[in-house]
Amino acid sequence: MSERKPERLETADASLERQMADCGLSNDTRQFLRDLHTAEKQLNDAFQRAHQGGALEERVSAVYRRMYGRD
């Protein structure tokens, strides 16, 4: 099962690259979007782990509230 996950990531990444190329984005814009995409994946992974409870959940929830203005 874990062997198939990287294939899906590669497919998703390739799809993202094609979409950016089709839009004619500059190299700087494409790099920014790659970095943003990576950061979003990292946040989502941390949020999923945080839902297992404990202090980490509270910290991640606080970061999300600050980021999205929900104090």
MOVENRA-V857046 format. One record per backbone hydrogen bond with DSSP energy under -0.5 kcal/mol. CO is the residue of the C=O (numbers start at 1). NH is the residue of the N-H. If there is no record, write none. Layout:
[[CO & NH] [CO & NH]]
//
This chain:
[[1 & 4] [1 & 5] [2 & 6] [3 & 7] [4 & 8] [5 & 9] [6 & 10] [7 & 11] [8 & 12] [9 & 13] [10 & 14] [11 & 15] [12 & 16] [13 & 17] [14 & 18] [15 & 19] [16 & 20] [17 & 21] [18 & 22] [19 & 23] [20 & 24] [20 & 25] [21 & 24] [26 & 30] [27 & 31] [28 & 32] [29 & 33] [30 & 34] [31 & 35] [32 & 36] [33 & 37] [34 & 38] [35 & 39] [36 & 40] [37 & 41] [38 & 42] [39 & 43] [40 & 44] [41 & 45] [42 & 46] [43 & 47] [44 & 48] [45 & 49] [46 & 50] [47 & 51] [49 & 52] [50 & 53] [54 & 58] [55 & 59] [56 & 60] [57 & 61] [58 & 62] [59 & 63] [60 & 64] [61 & 65] [62 & 66] [63 & 67] [64 & 68] [65 & 70] [66 & 69] [69 & 71]]
//
